[in-house]
Amino acid sequence: MKIRLKIMIICLCIFLTGCFHSNKYMGVSNKDPIHIQLAYQEMSLFAEKAKKLYNLELVKCGGGMMASIDYFSMTFIGKQQVNSDDARLIFISLSEEFIKQINQSNSLIPYLSSYPFTPKNLDLAISFEAIENPPFEDYVTNVGMFNSISKTSSVTVLYGRYRPETGRIEAVLDESYERAIGIVEHQKNLESQWICPTS
């Protein structure tokens, strides 16, 4: 388990520093294949949604888009300070919203290498603000899934914590995407059942 976590931390570092498009439309023009133009339009639309809903900024995007669209890659940054529950909620909400958007894009569907589009077709990472003295123990700065790199049969979500004193990201937690969804749904159910006391 520890070895797998270390390997995934390396994947996280590669993904966060990799050579993806650093602008929503960087290098994309009307001379590019239509599926690439459409893919970047979808990521641009989603970036606006992520900014509005979660105050996240898209800083890198790209994917596997040679003859068709195999997968999307996106990296966001947020200035929030979060624990693993907060990170999970934002990450799952964000990924599920993007998956829904792609599966509802009638113009893009013909260019997907597999349909319906699933978490397996998505590399997604979020970096949150790192602080030297976090106000809570369960503190994370990075969350992501890296299916194009890991090539595993299951989708795993990785949580990390950046240590300013060492300049490194340490592994905090890894869990299956299905488990992460289950935890988020359970938390939402508890919140919906909560009855606020009246004065």
Residue, then its C-alpha position, 0 to 999 in steps of 0.5 A: m500500500k505504501i509503495r503504491l501511494k509513493i508511486m501515485i505521489i510521483c504521478l501527482c508531481i509529474f501531473l502538476t508540473g507537466c507540459f499541458h496547455s497552460n491556457k484554455y485555448m493556447g495552441v488551438s485554432n480553427k485550423d486544428p481538427i474539429h474534435i480538438q476545438l470542441a474539446y477545448q471549448e468544453m474545458s473552457l465552459f467548464a472552467e467558468k463553471a468551476k470558477k463560479l461554483y468552487n472558486l477554482e482556476l483552471v491552470k493546465c488543460g489538455g488530454g489524449m486527442m490524436a484521432s479521437i478524444d481518449y481522455f481529458s486532463m485538467t489542473f485547477i488551483g484554489k485558495q481555500q484551506v481544506n481538510s480531506d472531507d472538503a477536498r473530496l466533496i469539491f473533487i467529486s462534485l467537480s469531476e461528476e459535473f464535468i463527466k455529465q457535461i461531456n456526456q450531454s455534449n451532442s457535438l462532442i460525443p461522436y469524437l469520444s473514443s468511448y461513450p459514455f465518458t467515465p472517470k476512467n477518461l479523466d485526469l483531474a487535479i486540484s491544488f489548494e493553498a498550502i500553509e505552514n501551520p494548518p489550523f486542523e490536522d486533516y489538512v490536504t493541499n492536493v487531490g487528483m486522479f491520474n488514469s492516463i499515467s497509472k493505467t490501473s483497472s480501477v480509478t483511484v483518488l489520491y490526497g496529498r499534503y505539501r510540506p513547505e519545510t521540505g518542499r515535497i508532497e507527502a501522501v495522506l490518503d488514497e481511495s477508490y473513486e467509488r468509495a469517494i462518491g459513497i462517502v460524499e453521498h453519505q455526507k450529503n444525506l446526513e446534511s439533508q437530514w439535519i434539523c436545525p434547532t429553533s430558538 
